[in-house]
Amino acid sequence: MIKVKLKCFSQVKYALGSNQLVFELEDGTSTDDLENIIRKKAEGKLDDVTLGIAINKKYIFNNTKLSDGDEIAFIPPVQGG
């Protein structure tokens, strides 16, 4: 098992009701796996939202295996007004 911290911003924060969550996951869990977990937990609130992903404050662009202690951020598109 690994433990990772998810930082939640903007739409992700509102969909999940928290600005930070901790997950205990199976070894070998990837960013795609975690995104699927998050989308299910959001109960449809993120269905039309494209999310960028950062691990330990560095953007990634491919499915990546997570490690114990990683800090993950799913980052929705920038909004402004």
PyMOL Python script that loads the backbone (N, CA, C, O; Angstrom):
from pymol import cmd

cmd.read_pdbstr("""\
ATOM      1  N   MET A   1       0.838  -1.195   0.000  1.00  0.00           N
ATOM      2  CA  MET A   1       0.000   0.000   0.000  1.00  0.00           C
ATOM      3  C   MET A   1       0.877   1.251   0.000  1.00  0.00           C
ATOM      4  O   MET A   1       1.963   1.284   0.579  1.00  0.00           O
ATOM      5  N   ILE A   2       0.362   2.269  -0.669  1.00  0.00           N
ATOM      6  CA  ILE A   2       1.009   3.574  -0.660  1.00  0.00           C
ATOM      7  C   ILE A   2       0.004   4.605  -0.154  1.00  0.00           C
ATOM      8  O   ILE A   2      -1.209   4.412  -0.242  1.00  0.00           O
ATOM      9  N   LYS A   3       0.529   5.687   0.370  1.00  0.00           N
ATOM     10  CA  LYS A   3      -0.321   6.791   0.821  1.00  0.00           C
ATOM     11  C   LYS A   3       0.074   8.021   0.018  1.00  0.00           C
ATOM     12  O   LYS A   3       1.250   8.379  -0.049  1.00  0.00           O
ATOM     13  N   VAL A   4      -0.930   8.674  -0.597  1.00  0.00           N
ATOM     14  CA  VAL A   4      -0.689   9.891  -1.370  1.00  0.00           C
ATOM     15  C   VAL A   4      -1.640  10.980  -0.891  1.00  0.00           C
ATOM     16  O   VAL A   4      -2.721  10.707  -0.370  1.00  0.00           O
ATOM     17  N   LYS A   5      -1.205  12.217  -1.083  1.00  0.00           N
ATOM     18  CA  LYS A   5      -2.016  13.373  -0.707  1.00  0.00           C
ATOM     19  C   LYS A   5      -2.514  14.038  -1.982  1.00  0.00           C
ATOM     20  O   LYS A   5      -1.730  14.324  -2.887  1.00  0.00           O
ATOM     21  N   LEU A   6      -3.819  14.283  -2.050  1.00  0.00           N
ATOM     22  CA  LEU A   6      -4.412  14.965  -3.186  1.00  0.00           C
ATOM     23  C   LEU A   6      -4.755  16.390  -2.779  1.00  0.00           C
ATOM     24  O   LEU A   6      -5.517  16.610  -1.837  1.00  0.00           O
ATOM     25  N   LYS A   7      -4.188  17.359  -3.495  1.00  0.00           N
ATOM     26  CA  LYS A   7      -4.520  18.769  -3.304  1.00  0.00           C
ATOM     27  C   LYS A   7      -5.626  19.107  -4.307  1.00  0.00           C
ATOM     28  O   LYS A   7      -5.504  18.813  -5.496  1.00  0.00           O
ATOM     29  N   CYS A   8      -6.696  19.720  -3.823  1.00  0.00           N
ATOM     30  CA  CYS A   8      -7.869  19.996  -4.653  1.00  0.00           C
ATOM     31  C   CYS A   8      -8.015  21.500  -4.876  1.00  0.00           C
ATOM     32  O   CYS A   8      -7.962  22.287  -3.931  1.00  0.00           O
ATOM     33  N   PHE A   9      -8.196  21.880  -6.124  1.00  0.00           N
ATOM     34  CA  PHE A   9      -8.356  23.281  -6.488  1.00  0.00           C
ATOM     35  C   PHE A   9      -9.644  23.476  -7.287  1.00  0.00           C
ATOM     36  O   PHE A   9     -10.099  22.562  -7.975  1.00  0.00           O
ATOM     37  N   SER A  10     -10.217  24.653  -7.193  1.00  0.00           N
ATOM     38  CA  SER A  10     -11.333  25.095  -8.014  1.00  0.00           C
ATOM     39  C   SER A  10     -12.443  24.048  -8.103  1.00  0.00           C
ATOM     40  O   SER A  10     -12.979  23.632  -7.076  1.00  0.00           O
ATOM     41  N   GLN A  11     -12.794  23.617  -9.314  1.00  0.00           N
ATOM     42  CA  GLN A  11     -13.902  22.687  -9.498  1.00  0.00           C
ATOM     43  C   GLN A  11     -13.688  21.367  -8.765  1.00  0.00           C
ATOM     44  O   GLN A  11     -14.651  20.772  -8.282  1.00  0.00           O
ATOM     45  N   VAL A  12     -12.454  20.901  -8.672  1.00  0.00           N
ATOM     46  CA  VAL A  12     -12.168  19.652  -7.958  1.00  0.00           C
ATOM     47  C   VAL A  12     -12.490  19.834  -6.475  1.00  0.00           C
ATOM     48  O   VAL A  12     -13.091  18.958  -5.853  1.00  0.00           O
ATOM     49  N   LYS A  13     -12.093  20.956  -5.921  1.00  0.00           N
ATOM     50  CA  LYS A  13     -12.364  21.260  -4.512  1.00  0.00           C
ATOM     51  C   LYS A  13     -13.869  21.278  -4.250  1.00  0.00           C
ATOM     52  O   LYS A  13     -14.337  20.694  -3.272  1.00  0.00           O
ATOM     53  N   TYR A  14     -14.619  21.939  -5.113  1.00  0.00           N
ATOM     54  CA  TYR A  14     -16.064  22.024  -4.912  1.00  0.00           C
ATOM     55  C   TYR A  14     -16.742  20.677  -5.134  1.00  0.00           C
ATOM     56  O   TYR A  14     -17.691  20.342  -4.425  1.00  0.00           O
ATOM     57  N   ALA A  15     -16.272  19.907  -6.100  1.00  0.00           N
ATOM     58  CA  ALA A  15     -16.874  18.600  -6.384  1.00  0.00           C
ATOM     59  C   ALA A  15     -16.644  17.609  -5.250  1.00  0.00           C
ATOM     60  O   ALA A  15     -17.511  16.785  -4.958  1.00  0.00           O
ATOM     61  N   LEU A  16     -15.478  17.687  -4.611  1.00  0.00           N
ATOM     62  CA  LEU A  16     -15.133  16.729  -3.558  1.00  0.00           C
ATOM     63  C   LEU A  16     -15.387  17.267  -2.152  1.00  0.00           C
ATOM     64  O   LEU A  16     -15.360  16.510  -1.181  1.00  0.00           O
ATOM     65  N   GLY A  17     -15.634  18.572  -2.042  1.00  0.00           N
ATOM     66  CA  GLY A  17     -15.944  19.155  -0.750  1.00  0.00           C
ATOM     67  C   GLY A  17     -14.762  19.308   0.187  1.00  0.00           C
ATOM     68  O   GLY A  17     -14.942  19.406   1.401  1.00  0.00           O
ATOM     69  N   SER A  18     -13.556  19.330  -0.359  1.00  0.00           N
ATOM     70  CA  SER A  18     -12.359  19.456   0.470  1.00  0.00           C
ATOM     71  C   SER A  18     -11.218  20.020  -0.358  1.00  0.00           C
ATOM     72  O   SER A  18     -11.186  19.865  -1.579  1.00  0.00           O
ATOM     73  N   ASN A  19     -10.278  20.678   0.318  1.00  0.00           N
ATOM     74  CA  ASN A  19      -9.114  21.182  -0.418  1.00  0.00           C
ATOM     75  C   ASN A  19      -7.935  20.212  -0.362  1.00  0.00           C
ATOM     76  O   ASN A  19      -6.908  20.428  -1.007  1.00  0.00           O
ATOM     77  N   GLN A  20      -8.096  19.135   0.423  1.00  0.00           N
ATOM     78  CA  GLN A  20      -7.022  18.135   0.505  1.00  0.00           C
ATOM     79  C   GLN A  20      -7.603  16.801   0.977  1.00  0.00           C
ATOM     80  O   GLN A  20      -8.411  16.760   1.905  1.00  0.00           O
ATOM     81  N   LEU A  21      -7.187  15.722   0.334  1.00  0.00           N
ATOM     82  CA  LEU A  21      -7.603  14.372   0.720  1.00  0.00           C
ATOM     83  C   LEU A  21      -6.381  13.473   0.743  1.00  0.00           C
ATOM     84  O   LEU A  21      -5.427  13.699  -0.002  1.00  0.00           O
ATOM     85  N   VAL A  22      -6.403  12.460   1.590  1.00  0.00           N
ATOM     86  CA  VAL A  22      -5.331  11.471   1.646  1.00  0.00           C
ATOM     87  C   VAL A  22      -5.929  10.129   1.237  1.00  0.00           C
ATOM     88  O   VAL A  22      -7.006   9.748   1.696  1.00  0.00           O
ATOM     89  N   PHE A  23      -5.215   9.421   0.369  1.00  0.00           N
ATOM     90  CA  PHE A  23      -5.668   8.123  -0.118  1.00  0.00           C
ATOM     91  C   PHE A  23      -4.630   7.060   0.183  1.00  0.00           C
ATOM     92  O   PHE A  23      -3.432   7.284   0.011  1.00  0.00           O
ATOM     93  N   GLU A  24      -5.086   5.915   0.628  1.00  0.00           N
ATOM     94  CA  GLU A  24      -4.244   4.723   0.701  1.00  0.00           C
ATOM     95  C   GLU A  24      -4.609   3.871  -0.500  1.00  0.00           C
ATOM     96  O   GLU A  24      -5.762   3.472  -0.663  1.00  0.00           O
ATOM     97  N   LEU A  25      -3.621   3.597  -1.339  1.00  0.00           N
ATOM     98  CA  LEU A  25      -3.845   2.932  -2.613  1.00  0.00           C
ATOM     99  C   LEU A  25      -2.953   1.710  -2.740  1.00  0.00           C
ATOM    100  O   LEU A  25      -1.947   1.581  -2.043  1.00  0.00           O
ATOM    101  N   GLU A  26      -3.334   0.827  -3.632  1.00  0.00           N
ATOM    102  CA  GLU A  26      -2.524  -0.359  -3.918  1.00  0.00           C
ATOM    103  C   GLU A  26      -1.217   0.052  -4.592  1.00  0.00           C
ATOM    104  O   GLU A  26      -1.182   1.031  -5.336  1.00  0.00           O
ATOM    105  N   ASP A  27      -0.155  -0.688  -4.334  1.00  0.00           N
ATOM    106  CA  ASP A  27       1.087  -0.487  -5.071  1.00  0.00           C
ATOM    107  C   ASP A  27       0.782  -0.631  -6.556  1.00  0.00           C
ATOM    108  O   ASP A  27      -0.009  -1.488  -6.951  1.00  0.00           O
ATOM    109  N   GLY A  28       1.397   0.192  -7.365  1.00  0.00           N
ATOM    110  CA  GLY A  28       1.176   0.126  -8.809  1.00  0.00           C
ATOM    111  C   GLY A  28       0.054   1.021  -9.301  1.00  0.00           C
ATOM    112  O   GLY A  28      -0.205   1.080 -10.503  1.00  0.00           O
ATOM    113  N   THR A  29      -0.629   1.732  -8.379  1.00  0.00           N
ATOM    114  CA  THR A  29      -1.686   2.651  -8.787  1.00  0.00           C
ATOM    115  C   THR A  29      -1.072   3.792  -9.598  1.00  0.00           C
ATOM    116  O   THR A  29      -0.002   4.303  -9.267  1.00  0.00           O
ATOM    117  N   SER A  30      -1.771   4.180 -10.665  1.00  0.00           N
ATOM    118  CA  SER A  30      -1.270   5.230 -11.551  1.00  0.00           C
ATOM    119  C   SER A  30      -2.138   6.484 -11.449  1.00  0.00           C
ATOM    120  O   SER A  30      -3.181   6.488 -10.796  1.00  0.00           O
ATOM    121  N   THR A  31      -1.688   7.529 -12.101  1.00  0.00           N
ATOM    122  CA  THR A  31      -2.463   8.766 -12.131  1.00  0.00           C
ATOM    123  C   THR A  31      -3.813   8.546 -12.806  1.00  0.00           C
ATOM    124  O   THR A  31      -4.811   9.129 -12.383  1.00  0.00           O
ATOM    125  N   ASP A  32      -3.863   7.721 -13.841  1.00  0.00           N
ATOM    126  CA  ASP A  32      -5.143   7.422 -14.486  1.00  0.00           C
ATOM    127  C   ASP A  32      -6.083   6.721 -13.514  1.00  0.00           C
ATOM    128  O   ASP A  32      -7.275   7.023 -13.468  1.00  0.00           O
ATOM    129  N   ASP A  33      -5.544   5.783 -12.738  1.00  0.00           N
ATOM    130  CA  ASP A  33      -6.361   5.078 -11.741  1.00  0.00           C
ATOM    131  C   ASP A  33      -6.927   6.061 -10.721  1.00  0.00           C
ATOM    132  O   ASP A  33      -8.114   6.015 -10.400  1.00  0.00           O
ATOM    133  N   LEU A  34      -6.074   6.948 -10.215  1.00  0.00           N
ATOM    134  CA  LEU A  34      -6.519   7.919  -9.213  1.00  0.00           C
ATOM    135  C   LEU A  34      -7.543   8.877  -9.812  1.00  0.00           C
ATOM    136  O   LEU A  34      -8.511   9.240  -9.144  1.00  0.00           O
ATOM    137  N   GLU A  35      -7.346   9.288 -11.048  1.00  0.00           N
ATOM    138  CA  GLU A  35      -8.319  10.171 -11.691  1.00  0.00           C
ATOM    139  C   GLU A  35      -9.678   9.475 -11.778  1.00  0.00           C
ATOM    140  O   GLU A  35     -10.707  10.107 -11.543  1.00  0.00           O
ATOM    141  N   ASN A  36      -9.695   8.198 -12.108  1.00  0.00           N
ATOM    142  CA  ASN A  36     -10.961   7.459 -12.154  1.00  0.00           C
ATOM    143  C   ASN A  36     -11.627   7.424 -10.785  1.00  0.00           C
ATOM    144  O   ASN A  36     -12.844   7.578 -10.682  1.00  0.00           O
ATOM    145  N   ILE A  37     -10.839   7.223  -9.734  1.00  0.00           N
ATOM    146  CA  ILE A  37     -11.372   7.217  -8.368  1.00  0.00           C
ATOM    147  C   ILE A  37     -11.983   8.579  -8.039  1.00  0.00           C
ATOM    148  O   ILE A  37     -13.077   8.655  -7.479  1.00  0.00           O
ATOM    149  N   ILE A  38     -11.279   9.640  -8.385  1.00  0.00           N
ATOM    150  CA  ILE A  38     -11.735  11.003  -8.098  1.00  0.00           C
ATOM    151  C   ILE A  38     -13.018  11.315  -8.852  1.00  0.00           C
ATOM    152  O   ILE A  38     -13.949  11.893  -8.291  1.00  0.00           O
ATOM    153  N   ARG A  39     -13.066  10.941 -10.103  1.00  0.00           N
ATOM    154  CA  ARG A  39     -14.269  11.217 -10.903  1.00  0.00           C
ATOM    155  C   ARG A  39     -15.486  10.468 -10.353  1.00  0.00           C
ATOM    156  O   ARG A  39     -16.589  11.015 -10.331  1.00  0.00           O
ATOM    157  N   LYS A  40     -15.299   9.235  -9.913  1.00  0.00           N
ATOM    158  CA  LYS A  40     -16.406   8.491  -9.306  1.00  0.00           C
ATOM    159  C   LYS A  40     -16.851   9.151  -8.008  1.00  0.00           C
ATOM    160  O   LYS A  40     -18.047   9.278  -7.744  1.00  0.00           O
ATOM    161  N   LYS A  41     -15.876   9.572  -7.194  1.00  0.00           N
ATOM    162  CA  LYS A  41     -16.175  10.227  -5.919  1.00  0.00           C
ATOM    163  C   LYS A  41     -16.919  11.542  -6.144  1.00  0.00           C
ATOM    164  O   LYS A  41     -17.728  11.941  -5.306  1.00  0.00           O
ATOM    165  N   ALA A  42     -16.658  12.218  -7.260  1.00  0.00           N
ATOM    166  CA  ALA A  42     -17.291  13.500  -7.574  1.00  0.00           C
ATOM    167  C   ALA A  42     -18.723  13.331  -8.074  1.00  0.00           C
ATOM    168  O   ALA A  42     -19.434  14.320  -8.251  1.00  0.00           O
ATOM    169  N   GLU A  43     -19.149  12.104  -8.302  1.00  0.00           N
ATOM    170  CA  GLU A  43     -20.526  11.799  -8.702  1.00  0.00           C
ATOM    171  C   GLU A  43     -21.012  12.632  -9.883  1.00  0.00           C
ATOM    172  O   GLU A  43     -22.101  13.204  -9.840  1.00  0.00           O
ATOM    173  N   GLY A  44     -20.201  12.698 -10.937  1.00  0.00           N
ATOM    174  CA  GLY A  44     -20.603  13.377 -12.165  1.00  0.00           C
ATOM    175  C   GLY A  44     -20.264  14.847 -12.236  1.00  0.00           C
ATOM    176  O   GLY A  44     -20.380  15.446 -13.305  1.00  0.00           O
ATOM    177  N   LYS A  45     -19.848  15.452 -11.134  1.00  0.00           N
ATOM    178  CA  LYS A  45     -19.580  16.893 -11.126  1.00  0.00           C
ATOM    179  C   LYS A  45     -18.346  17.271 -11.937  1.00  0.00           C
ATOM    180  O   LYS A  45     -18.165  18.444 -12.263  1.00  0.00           O
ATOM    181  N   LEU A  46     -17.494  16.302 -12.269  1.00  0.00           N
ATOM    182  CA  LEU A  46     -16.287  16.596 -13.054  1.00  0.00           C
ATOM    183  C   LEU A  46     -16.330  15.965 -14.441  1.00  0.00           C
ATOM    184  O   LEU A  46     -15.320  15.935 -15.144  1.00  0.00           O
ATOM    185  N   ASP A  47     -17.500  15.461 -14.837  1.00  0.00           N
ATOM    186  CA  ASP A  47     -17.592  14.730 -16.104  1.00  0.00           C
ATOM    187  C   ASP A  47     -17.154  15.540 -17.317  1.00  0.00           C
ATOM    188  O   ASP A  47     -16.566  14.976 -18.240  1.00  0.00           O
ATOM    189  N   ASP A  48     -17.417  16.829 -17.345  1.00  0.00           N
ATOM    190  CA  ASP A  48     -17.069  17.660 -18.499  1.00  0.00           C
ATOM    191  C   ASP A  48     -15.827  18.505 -18.272  1.00  0.00           C
ATOM    192  O   ASP A  48     -15.584  19.467 -19.001  1.00  0.00           O
ATOM    193  N   VAL A  49     -15.033  18.147 -17.256  1.00  0.00           N
ATOM    194  CA  VAL A  49     -13.855  18.940 -16.898  1.00  0.00           C
ATOM    195  C   VAL A  49     -12.581  18.177 -17.266  1.00  0.00           C
ATOM    196  O   VAL A  49     -12.371  17.049 -16.819  1.00  0.00           O
ATOM    197  N   THR A  50     -11.744  18.800 -18.078  1.00  0.00           N
ATOM    198  CA  THR A  50     -10.440  18.236 -18.400  1.00  0.00           C
ATOM    199  C   THR A  50      -9.475  18.648 -17.299  1.00  0.00           C
ATOM    200  O   THR A  50      -9.396  19.822 -16.938  1.00  0.00           O
ATOM    201  N   LEU A  51      -8.741  17.673 -16.767  1.00  0.00           N
ATOM    202  CA  LEU A  51      -7.863  17.952 -15.635  1.00  0.00           C
ATOM    203  C   LEU A  51      -6.399  17.796 -16.021  1.00  0.00           C
ATOM    204  O   LEU A  51      -6.006  16.792 -16.616  1.00  0.00           O
ATOM    205  N   GLY A  52      -5.595  18.798 -15.676  1.00  0.00           N
ATOM    206  CA  GLY A  52      -4.151  18.659 -15.738  1.00  0.00           C
ATOM    207  C   GLY A  52      -3.706  17.955 -14.468  1.00  0.00           C
ATOM    208  O   GLY A  52      -4.421  17.965 -13.466  1.00  0.00           O
ATOM    209  N   ILE A  53      -2.535  17.348 -14.504  1.00  0.00           N
ATOM    210  CA  ILE A  53      -2.064  16.595 -13.346  1.00  0.00           C
ATOM    211  C   ILE A  53      -0.638  17.020 -13.000  1.00  0.00           C
ATOM    212  O   ILE A  53       0.217  17.161 -13.874  1.00  0.00           O
ATOM    213  N   ALA A  54      -0.407  17.220 -11.707  1.00  0.00           N
ATOM    214  CA  ALA A  54       0.946  17.487 -11.216  1.00  0.00           C
ATOM    215  C   ALA A  54       1.255  16.494 -10.099  1.00  0.00           C
ATOM    216  O   ALA A  54       0.404  16.189  -9.263  1.00  0.00           O
ATOM    217  N   ILE A  55       2.476  16.004 -10.103  1.00  0.00           N
ATOM    218  CA  ILE A  55       2.973  15.157  -9.018  1.00  0.00           C
ATOM    219  C   ILE A  55       4.144  15.894  -8.390  1.00  0.00           C
ATOM    220  O   ILE A  55       5.104  16.253  -9.072  1.00  0.00           O
ATOM    221  N   ASN A  56       4.056  16.113  -7.097  1.00  0.00           N
ATOM    222  CA  ASN A  56       5.106  16.819  -6.360  1.00  0.00           C
ATOM    223  C   ASN A  56       5.465  18.144  -7.028  1.00  0.00           C
ATOM    224  O   ASN A  56       6.635  18.497  -7.175  1.00  0.00           O
ATOM    225  N   LYS A  57       4.407  18.869  -7.428  1.00  0.00           N
ATOM    226  CA  LYS A  57       4.489  20.220  -7.995  1.00  0.00           C
ATOM    227  C   LYS A  57       5.109  20.278  -9.386  1.00  0.00           C
ATOM    228  O   LYS A  57       5.550  21.342  -9.819  1.00  0.00           O
ATOM    229  N   LYS A  58       5.149  19.148 -10.093  1.00  0.00           N
ATOM    230  CA  LYS A  58       5.648  19.127 -11.473  1.00  0.00           C
ATOM    231  C   LYS A  58       4.567  18.539 -12.370  1.00  0.00           C
ATOM    232  O   LYS A  58       4.070  17.438 -12.130  1.00  0.00           O
ATOM    233  N   TYR A  59       4.211  19.294 -13.411  1.00  0.00           N
ATOM    234  CA  TYR A  59       3.205  18.805 -14.351  1.00  0.00           C
ATOM    235  C   TYR A  59       3.695  17.531 -15.027  1.00  0.00           C
ATOM    236  O   TYR A  59       4.872  17.394 -15.362  1.00  0.00           O
ATOM    237  N   ILE A  60       2.761  16.603 -15.219  1.00  0.00           N
ATOM    238  CA  ILE A  60       3.060  15.393 -15.992  1.00  0.00           C
ATOM    239  C   ILE A  60       2.065  15.330 -17.137  1.00  0.00           C
ATOM    240  O   ILE A  60       0.982  15.911 -17.071  1.00  0.00           O
ATOM    241  N   PHE A  61       2.446  14.620 -18.183  1.00  0.00           N
ATOM    242  CA  PHE A  61       1.594  14.577 -19.370  1.00  0.00           C
ATOM    243  C   PHE A  61       1.264  13.157 -19.800  1.00  0.00           C
ATOM    244  O   PHE A  61       0.566  12.961 -20.795  1.00  0.00           O
ATOM    245  N   ASN A  62       1.751  12.168 -19.072  1.00  0.00           N
ATOM    246  CA  ASN A  62       1.475  10.767 -19.373  1.00  0.00           C
ATOM    247  C   ASN A  62       1.053  10.059 -18.094  1.00  0.00           C
ATOM    248  O   ASN A  62       1.368  10.502 -16.989  1.00  0.00           O
ATOM    249  N   ASN A  63       0.342   8.963 -18.258  1.00  0.00           N
ATOM    250  CA  ASN A  63      -0.022   8.140 -17.115  1.00  0.00           C
ATOM    251  C   ASN A  63       1.259   7.761 -16.367  1.00  0.00           C
ATOM    252  O   ASN A  63       2.213   7.272 -16.971  1.00  0.00           O
ATOM    253  N   THR A  64       1.274   7.987 -15.065  1.00  0.00           N
ATOM    254  CA  THR A  64       2.482   7.805 -14.269  1.00  0.00           C
ATOM    255  C   THR A  64       2.159   7.006 -13.014  1.00  0.00           C
ATOM    256  O   THR A  64       1.141   7.243 -12.362  1.00  0.00           O
ATOM    257  N   LYS A  65       3.024   6.063 -12.680  1.00  0.00           N
ATOM    258  CA  LYS A  65       2.860   5.270 -11.465  1.00  0.00           C
ATOM    259  C   LYS A  65       3.113   6.165 -10.257  1.00  0.00           C
ATOM    260  O   LYS A  65       4.069   6.940 -10.232  1.00  0.00           O
ATOM    261  N   LEU A  66       2.243   6.048  -9.256  1.00  0.00           N
ATOM    262  CA  LEU A  66       2.376   6.842  -8.037  1.00  0.00           C
ATOM    263  C   LEU A  66       3.272   6.130  -7.030  1.00  0.00           C
ATOM    264  O   LEU A  66       3.366   4.903  -7.020  1.00  0.00           O
ATOM    265  N   SER A  67       3.924   6.918  -6.187  1.00  0.00           N
ATOM    266  CA  SER A  67       4.806   6.392  -5.148  1.00  0.00           C
ATOM    267  C   SER A  67       4.328   6.870  -3.786  1.00  0.00           C
ATOM    268  O   SER A  67       3.649   7.891  -3.678  1.00  0.00           O
ATOM    269  N   ASP A  68       4.686   6.128  -2.757  1.00  0.00           N
ATOM    270  CA  ASP A  68       4.324   6.488  -1.396  1.00  0.00           C
ATOM    271  C   ASP A  68       4.821   7.903  -1.087  1.00  0.00           C
ATOM    272  O   ASP A  68       5.976   8.238  -1.347  1.00  0.00           O
ATOM    273  N   GLY A  69       3.933   8.721  -0.532  1.00  0.00           N
ATOM    274  CA  GLY A  69       4.301  10.079  -0.148  1.00  0.00           C
ATOM    275  C   GLY A  69       4.105  11.128  -1.226  1.00  0.00           C
ATOM    276  O   GLY A  69       4.317  12.313  -0.970  1.00  0.00           O
ATOM    277  N   ASP A  70       3.704  10.725  -2.430  1.00  0.00           N
ATOM    278  CA  ASP A  70       3.495  11.701  -3.505  1.00  0.00           C
ATOM    279  C   ASP A  70       2.386  12.679  -3.146  1.00  0.00           C
ATOM    280  O   ASP A  70       1.421  12.330  -2.466  1.00  0.00           O
ATOM    281  N   GLU A  71       2.548  13.920  -3.622  1.00  0.00           N
ATOM    282  CA  GLU A  71       1.507  14.927  -3.533  1.00  0.00           C
ATOM    283  C   GLU A  71       0.978  15.145  -4.948  1.00  0.00           C
ATOM    284  O   GLU A  71       1.717  15.555  -5.843  1.00  0.00           O
ATOM    285  N   ILE A  72      -0.299  14.867  -5.134  1.00  0.00           N
ATOM    286  CA  ILE A  72      -0.911  14.943  -6.454  1.00  0.00           C
ATOM    287  C   ILE A  72      -1.851  16.142  -6.481  1.00  0.00           C
ATOM    288  O   ILE A  72      -2.510  16.444  -5.486  1.00  0.00           O
ATOM    289  N   ALA A  73      -1.910  16.819  -7.615  1.00  0.00           N
ATOM    290  CA  ALA A  73      -2.901  17.879  -7.823  1.00  0.00           C
ATOM    291  C   ALA A  73      -3.563  17.637  -9.167  1.00  0.00           C
ATOM    292  O   ALA A  73      -2.886  17.507 -10.187  1.00  0.00           O
ATOM    293  N   PHE A  74      -4.889  17.579  -9.166  1.00  0.00           N
ATOM    294  CA  PHE A  74      -5.660  17.573 -10.405  1.00  0.00           C
ATOM    295  C   PHE A  74      -6.098  19.007 -10.616  1.00  0.00           C
ATOM    296  O   PHE A  74      -6.836  19.568  -9.805  1.00  0.00           O
ATOM    297  N   ILE A  75      -5.637  19.599 -11.713  1.00  0.00           N
ATOM    298  CA  ILE A  75      -5.795  21.027 -11.915  1.00  0.00           C
ATOM    299  C   ILE A  75      -6.768  21.274 -13.057  1.00  0.00           C
ATOM    300  O   ILE A  75      -6.484  20.926 -14.203  1.00  0.00           O
ATOM    301  N   PRO A  76      -7.926  21.880 -12.748  1.00  0.00           N
ATOM    302  CA  PRO A  76      -8.886  22.185 -13.791  1.00  0.00           C
ATOM    303  C   PRO A  76      -8.397  23.358 -14.649  1.00  0.00           C
ATOM    304  O   PRO A  76      -7.450  24.051 -14.275  1.00  0.00           O
ATOM    305  N   PRO A  77      -9.042  23.575 -15.797  1.00  0.00           N
ATOM    306  CA  PRO A  77      -8.642  24.705 -16.643  1.00  0.00           C
ATOM    307  C   PRO A  77      -8.719  26.023 -15.877  1.00  0.00           C
ATOM    308  O   PRO A  77      -9.549  26.194 -14.984  1.00  0.00           O
ATOM    309  N   VAL A  78      -7.850  26.931 -16.239  1.00  0.00           N
ATOM    310  CA  VAL A  78      -7.844  28.258 -15.607  1.00  0.00           C
ATOM    311  C   VAL A  78      -9.138  28.960 -15.950  1.00  0.00           C
ATOM    312  O   VAL A  78      -9.592  28.942 -17.094  1.00  0.00           O
ATOM    313  N   GLN A  79      -9.725  29.582 -14.936  1.00  0.00           N
ATOM    314  CA  GLN A  79     -10.953  30.343 -15.135  1.00  0.00           C
ATOM    315  C   GLN A  79     -10.676  31.787 -14.800  1.00  0.00           C
ATOM    316  O   GLN A  79      -9.811  32.091 -13.978  1.00  0.00           O
ATOM    317  N   GLY A  80     -11.384  32.640 -15.412  1.00  0.00           N
ATOM    318  CA  GLY A  80     -11.176  34.047 -15.115  1.00  0.00           C
ATOM    319  C   GLY A  80     -12.438  34.843 -15.407  1.00  0.00           C
ATOM    320  O   GLY A  80     -13.454  34.331 -15.876  1.00  0.00           O
ATOM    321  N   GLY A  81     -12.313  36.078 -15.112  1.00  0.00           N
ATOM    322  CA  GLY A  81     -13.489  36.900 -15.374  1.00  0.00           C
ATOM    323  C   GLY A  81     -13.148  38.349 -15.253  1.00  0.00           C
ATOM    324  O   GLY A  81     -14.013  39.204 -15.440  1.00  0.00           O
TER     325      GLY A  81
END
""", "prot")
cmd.dss("prot")
cmd.show_as("cartoon", "prot")
cmd.util.cbc("prot")
cmd.orient("prot")
